[in-house]
Amino acid sequence: MGSGEEPSQMRRALVDSLAGAISGGISRTVTSPLDVIKIRFQVQLEPTTSWGILRRDIYGPSKYTGLLQATKDILREEGLPGFWRGNVPALLMYMPYTAIQFTVLHKLKTFASGSSKTEDHLHLSPYLSYVSGALAGCAATIGSYPFDLLRTILASQGEPKIYPNMRSAFVDIIKTRGVQGLYSGLSPTLVEIIPYAGLQFGSYDTFKRSMMTWNRYKYSHLNFGSEDDSVSSFQLFLCGFAAGTFSKAACHPLDVVKKRFQIEGLKRHPRYGARIESSTYKGMYHALKEIVAKEGFGGLYKGLFPSLVKSAPAGAVTFVAYEYISDWLESILM
């Protein structure tokens, strides 16, 4: 590797990591209220919809039964700050997560295409886009997972708080579970992230290519042969919105299982429903079977609506912010 090439690669990695971290932080903060509601649904053993009332023979009354009801309850009991509960560890998780993800993704696409230019990456086959996204998601998950665990615990606890801050939650996990407790639920998370990240980035590239094809077709007919295929910010938003919706809907059951493993055995106020005891689930497959047996197939989709309402704009904001911040940083650093 030449001495001139190495600084260029370092600057490229810096651009990807900074753009990823900033776009992830913006997206995470904007969509935090919906993420809190989603987590409350996912870790609630009781039914989360009115039709699930028939299953109260298994569990007691439900704390949360719908998006609007949950919003009102959290606002009344915890105030506006309740919607950003766990946001600090979430930012500590999501900013390095997106930084690692976009950096690794660009490296993999550069390796696969033989070019570091972003425009050349769009010519990769859909298969390579999906594989690159999946591998980048795995790397980012392993690098930021303890913060994801702390975010879930703090966001799920409600009032009165069991853990007043991130440090107390961290210390209690180390005491009760050991260091390995910081990685509780990592296996189902990796099983989830492979299809999720693959679908998210692969479908985003697919939608973006389709949008560029449409633009070429449109301008060639309207502008006398011009083939301008540049994608507008609104079109990027639509691509990210569609990619976020598609990937989250396909992988939501695995996200529910992950959340159950993350809070298994931890303290929680009885007001928020039955506690998930230690060793409730012996593995991912066992967890899926238990949830279906006791909560019905709907149990695998608890929190899906707020998750989609959150994930679609979150994906859109992340991709649009990344594209623009990356272009701006390139103009300064490259």
Solvent accessible surface area in square Angstrom, and as a share of the most:
residue,aa,sasa,rsa
1,M,160,0.71
2,G,41,0.39
3,S,101,0.65
4,G,59,0.57
5,E,89,0.40
6,E,92,0.41
7,P,59,0.37
8,S,42,0.27
9,Q,63,0.28
10,M,130,0.58
11,R,92,0.34
12,R,25,0.09
13,A,26,0.20
14,L,81,0.40
15,V,0,0.00
16,D,1,0.01
17,S,34,0.22
18,L,70,0.35
19,A,0,0.00
20,G,0,0.00
21,A,18,0.14
22,I,68,0.35
23,S,0,0.00
24,G,0,0.00
25,G,9,0.08
26,I,78,0.40
27,S,1,0.00
28,R,11,0.04
29,T,54,0.31
30,V,99,0.57
31,T,5,0.03
32,S,0,0.00
33,P,31,0.20
34,L,40,0.20
35,D,1,0.00
36,V,1,0.01
37,I,5,0.02
38,K,7,0.03
39,I,0,0.00
40,R,0,0.00
41,F,8,0.03
42,Q,0,0.00
43,V,0,0.00
44,Q,1,0.01
45,L,16,0.08
46,E,5,0.02
47,P,15,0.09
48,T,13,0.07
49,T,52,0.30
50,S,91,0.59
51,W,165,0.58
52,G,3,0.03
53,I,86,0.44
54,L,155,0.77
55,R,76,0.28
56,R,101,0.37
57,D,126,0.65
58,I,76,0.38
59,Y,38,0.14
60,G,37,0.35
61,P,106,0.67
62,S,21,0.13
63,K,29,0.12
64,Y,2,0.01
65,T,49,0.28
66,G,24,0.23
67,L,47,0.23
68,L,123,0.61
69,Q,59,0.26
70,A,0,0.00
71,T,45,0.26
72,K,118,0.50
73,D,16,0.08
74,I,0,0.00
75,L,84,0.42
76,R,165,0.60
77,E,54,0.24
78,E,21,0.09
79,G,25,0.24
80,L,115,0.57
81,P,100,0.63
82,G,0,0.00
83,F,11,0.05
84,W,100,0.35
85,R,28,0.10
86,G,9,0.09
87,N,18,0.09
88,V,96,0.55
89,P,3,0.02
90,A,0,0.00
91,L,46,0.23
92,L,73,0.37
93,M,13,0.06
94,Y,53,0.20
95,M,68,0.30
96,P,47,0.30
97,Y,22,0.08
98,T,2,0.01
99,A,14,0.11
100,I,56,0.28
101,Q,7,0.03
102,F,9,0.04
103,T,26,0.15
104,V,41,0.23
105,L,13,0.06
106,H,15,0.07
107,K,93,0.39
108,L,49,0.24
109,K,16,0.07
110,T,36,0.21
111,F,180,0.75
112,A,42,0.33
113,S,39,0.25
114,G,70,0.67
115,S,28,0.18
116,S,60,0.39
117,K,125,0.53
118,T,63,0.37
119,E,106,0.47
120,D,46,0.24
121,H,8,0.03
122,L,20,0.10
123,H,156,0.70
124,L,14,0.07
125,S,52,0.33
126,P,71,0.44
127,Y,158,0.60
128,L,64,0.32
129,S,0,0.00
130,Y,67,0.25
131,V,54,0.31
132,S,6,0.04
133,G,0,0.00
134,A,13,0.10
135,L,97,0.48
136,A,0,0.00
137,G,0,0.00
138,C,26,0.15
139,A,39,0.30
140,A,0,0.00
141,T,6,0.04
142,I,92,0.47
143,G,48,0.46
144,S,1,0.01
145,Y,1,0.01
146,P,27,0.17
147,F,71,0.29
148,D,10,0.05
149,L,0,0.00
150,L,6,0.03
151,R,15,0.06
152,T,0,0.00
153,I,6,0.03
154,L,12,0.06
155,A,1,0.01
156,S,3,0.02
157,Q,6,0.02
158,G,0,0.00
159,E,46,0.21
160,P,66,0.41
161,K,91,0.39
162,I,56,0.28
163,Y,8,0.03
164,P,90,0.57
165,N,79,0.40
166,M,52,0.23
167,R,181,0.66
168,S,31,0.20
169,A,0,0.00
170,F,83,0.35
171,V,50,0.29
172,D,24,0.12
173,I,0,0.00
174,I,56,0.29
175,K,159,0.68
176,T,89,0.52
177,R,47,0.17
178,G,22,0.21
179,V,99,0.57
180,Q,136,0.60
181,G,2,0.02
182,L,16,0.08
183,Y,86,0.33
184,S,25,0.16
185,G,10,0.10
186,L,38,0.19
187,S,79,0.51
188,P,7,0.05
189,T,5,0.03
190,L,43,0.21
191,V,64,0.37
192,E,7,0.03
193,I,14,0.07
194,I,85,0.43
195,P,52,0.32
196,Y,33,0.13
197,A,0,0.00
198,G,4,0.04
199,L,38,0.19
200,Q,21,0.09
201,F,7,0.03
202,G,0,0.00
203,S,4,0.03
204,Y,10,0.04
205,D,8,0.04
206,T,47,0.27
207,F,69,0.29
208,K,22,0.09
209,R,53,0.19
210,S,64,0.41
211,M,40,0.18
212,M,37,0.16
213,T,75,0.44
214,W,126,0.44
215,N,2,0.01
216,R,85,0.31
217,Y,121,0.46
218,K,58,0.25
219,Y,66,0.25
220,S,37,0.24
221,H,127,0.57
222,L,120,0.59
223,N,68,0.35
224,F,204,0.85
225,G,53,0.51
226,S,46,0.30
227,E,117,0.52
228,D,67,0.35
229,D,40,0.21
230,S,73,0.47
231,V,29,0.16
232,S,57,0.36
233,S,51,0.33
234,F,133,0.56
235,Q,25,0.11
236,L,11,0.05
237,F,72,0.30
238,L,75,0.37
239,C,1,0.01
240,G,0,0.00
241,F,85,0.35
242,A,37,0.29
243,A,0,0.00
244,G,1,0.01
245,T,47,0.27
246,F,101,0.42
247,S,0,0.00
248,K,16,0.07
249,A,41,0.32
250,A,58,0.45
251,C,4,0.03
252,H,0,0.00
253,P,20,0.13
254,L,33,0.17
255,D,3,0.01
256,V,0,0.00
257,V,0,0.00
258,K,14,0.06
259,K,1,0.00
260,R,0,0.00
261,F,28,0.12
262,Q,0,0.00
263,I,10,0.05
264,E,27,0.12
265,G,15,0.15
266,L,11,0.06
267,K,111,0.47
268,R,28,0.10
269,H,54,0.24
270,P,110,0.69
271,R,107,0.39
272,Y,1,0.00
273,G,17,0.16
274,A,41,0.32
275,R,106,0.39
276,I,5,0.03
277,E,96,0.43
278,S,77,0.50
279,S,89,0.57
280,T,46,0.27
281,Y,14,0.05
282,K,168,0.71
283,G,27,0.26
284,M,55,0.25
285,Y,158,0.60
286,H,47,0.21
287,A,0,0.00
288,L,44,0.22
289,K,107,0.45
290,E,43,0.19
291,I,1,0.01
292,V,40,0.23
293,A,71,0.55
294,K,88,0.37
295,E,15,0.07
296,G,18,0.18
297,F,149,0.62
298,G,28,0.27
299,G,0,0.00
300,L,17,0.08
301,Y,97,0.37
302,K,10,0.04
303,G,5,0.05
304,L,45,0.23
305,F,126,0.52
306,P,3,0.02
307,S,0,0.00
308,L,42,0.21
309,V,54,0.31
310,K,30,0.13
311,S,7,0.04
312,A,4,0.03
313,P,36,0.23
314,A,9,0.07
315,G,3,0.03
316,A,0,0.00
317,V,37,0.21
318,T,10,0.06
319,F,7,0.03
320,V,27,0.16
321,A,16,0.13
322,Y,30,0.12
323,E,33,0.15
324,Y,112,0.43
325,I,27,0.14
326,S,7,0.05
327,D,87,0.45
328,W,150,0.53
329,L,13,0.06
330,E,50,0.23
331,S,87,0.56
332,I,100,0.51
333,L,55,0.27
334,M,99,0.44
